[in-house]
Amino acid sequence: MDDQGGSTAYRIDGAADRIDSSDADRIGGGVDVVLTGVTATFDSRAEPVLDRIDLRVAEGEAVALLGSSGAGKSTLLRVLLGAVRPVAGQVRVGGLDPFGTPTEVRRLRQAAGFIRQRDDLVPGLTARTNLLIGQAARWRLPDWLAVLRGAVPARYAARVDTLVHRHGIAHLLGRRIEHLSGGQRQRVALVRALLGQPRLLLADETTSGLDPVRAEAAIEDLRNAGEATLLVATHDVALAGRFPRVVALRDGRIVHDGPPPDAATMELIYAA
Ligand SMILES: Nc1ncnc2c1ncn2[C@@H]1O[C@H](COP(=O)(O)OP(=O)(O)OP(=O)(O)O)[C@@H](O)[C@H]1O
């Protein structure tokens, strides 16, 4: 690991190595996110998908990434997760490099929660098992036995109970994931991410399939997800307006960074 992340950056060091019961209950602080001159391309495209992005998000800050379809929002989130490697620039999350050593990468993955546009819930398993499986790296034998019995391990019980009632999925826990509607699946994916008490929470169009009441609860929970640093990608202006800071992308470039944009700026972001 290099020193570029800076001594003030929150370090994830150690947290990922503690596989004990207190780990599941810890409240994680946020991590800072720093992108410097980040450019990403895909082979099939002449134009960069991200074009010299400079972005600094403080620990615990909540940011909406706003932009029309194809602006580069998902790619930016995937860069933070180490899933898309930039061709230029530097990425640091909590001082760690998502493309660094295997240890750095593992720590980052364990510190991050990602709610994808198309969820990656596992077919054939119940909603309950899908909720819990994100924590599998931390399980001990009693946890495995509980999950295999179709139960919630004791140390997760209270938190699961609170979250599933809050998001209206308590009655769905025993159902196979492929039998749920799109909106129900989105709620399962949301609860699964919140259960991990992530230090960096990335959400990609998370509320698009939800009714207004559910969407409200989802946003509120995302905003209150411990002290996590939060980045929510959306093309929904009203949703973005609920965040103190909006970073708008257009054709892979940042065209606005500040409070929710006014009408004139919106035209710039969305103009054909
Ligand atoms: N794996 C890939 N290979 C080639 N091109 C890709 C790939 N992933 C994304 N792109 C292209 O990169 C551009 C940005 O895509 P991205 O998914 O980041 O946009 P977005 O702002 O998240 O859009 P949406 O709101 O539709 O999800 C698009 O033109 C897309 O077609």
The ligand as a Tripos MOL2 file, in Angstrom:
@<TRIPOS>MOLECULE
LIG
   31    33     1     0     0
SMALL
NO_CHARGES

@<TRIPOS>ATOM
      1 N1        -19.0300   -3.4350  -20.1250 N.pl3     1 LIG1
      2 C1        -19.2050   -2.4600  -21.0070 C.ar      1 LIG1
      3 N2        -18.6840   -2.5480  -22.2620 N.ar      1 LIG1
      4 C2        -18.8300   -1.5530  -23.1490 C.ar      1 LIG1
      5 N3        -19.4880   -0.3950  -22.9010 N.ar      1 LIG1
      6 C3        -20.0290   -0.2570  -21.6830 C.ar      1 LIG1
      7 C4        -19.9170   -1.2710  -20.6640 C.ar      1 LIG1
      8 N4        -20.5420   -0.8200  -19.5460 N.ar      1 LIG1
      9 C5        -21.0270    0.4030  -19.8470 C.ar      1 LIG1
     10 N5        -20.7140    0.7460  -21.1100 N.ar      1 LIG1
     11 C6        -21.0550    2.0050  -21.7810 C.3       1 LIG1
     12 O1        -20.5380    3.0540  -20.9870 O.3       1 LIG1
     13 C7        -21.4370    4.1590  -20.9670 C.3       1 LIG1
     14 C8        -21.7670    4.5020  -19.5340 C.3       1 LIG1
     15 O2        -22.4630    3.4300  -18.9520 O.3       1 LIG1
     16 P1        -22.9480    3.4600  -17.4540 P.3       1 LIG1
     17 O3        -23.6380    2.1630  -17.1940 O.co2     1 LIG1
     18 O4        -21.8260    3.8270  -16.5770 O.co2     1 LIG1
     19 O5        -23.9890    4.6600  -17.4970 O.3       1 LIG1
     20 P2        -25.1090    5.0790  -16.4650 P.3       1 LIG1
     21 O6        -24.9950    6.5560  -16.3050 O.co2     1 LIG1
     22 O7        -25.0110    4.2570  -15.2310 O.co2     1 LIG1
     23 O8        -26.4290    4.7360  -17.2640 O.3       1 LIG1
     24 P3        -27.8290    4.0930  -16.7670 P.3       1 LIG1
     25 O9        -28.5220    5.1760  -15.9970 O.co2     1 LIG1
     26 O10       -28.5270    3.7470  -18.0460 O.co2     1 LIG1
     27 O11       -27.4740    2.9020  -15.9260 O.co2     1 LIG1
     28 C9        -22.6540    3.7290  -21.7810 C.3       1 LIG1
     29 O12       -22.5440    4.2790  -23.0660 O.3       1 LIG1
     30 C10       -22.5520    2.2280  -21.8370 C.3       1 LIG1
     31 O13       -23.0990    1.7380  -23.0200 O.3       1 LIG1
@<TRIPOS>BOND
     1     1     2 1
     2     2     3 ar
     3     2     7 ar
     4     3     4 ar
     5     4     5 ar
     6     5     6 ar
     7     6     7 ar
     8     6    10 ar
     9     7     8 ar
    10     8     9 ar
    11     9    10 ar
    12    10    11 1
    13    11    12 1
    14    11    30 1
    15    12    13 1
    16    13    14 1
    17    13    28 1
    18    14    15 1
    19    15    16 1
    20    16    17 2
    21    16    18 1
    22    16    19 1
    23    19    20 1
    24    20    21 2
    25    20    22 1
    26    20    23 1
    27    23    24 1
    28    24    25 2
    29    24    26 1
    30    24    27 1
    31    28    29 1
    32    28    30 1
    33    30    31 1
@<TRIPOS>SUBSTRUCTURE
     1 LIG1         1 GROUP 0 **** ****
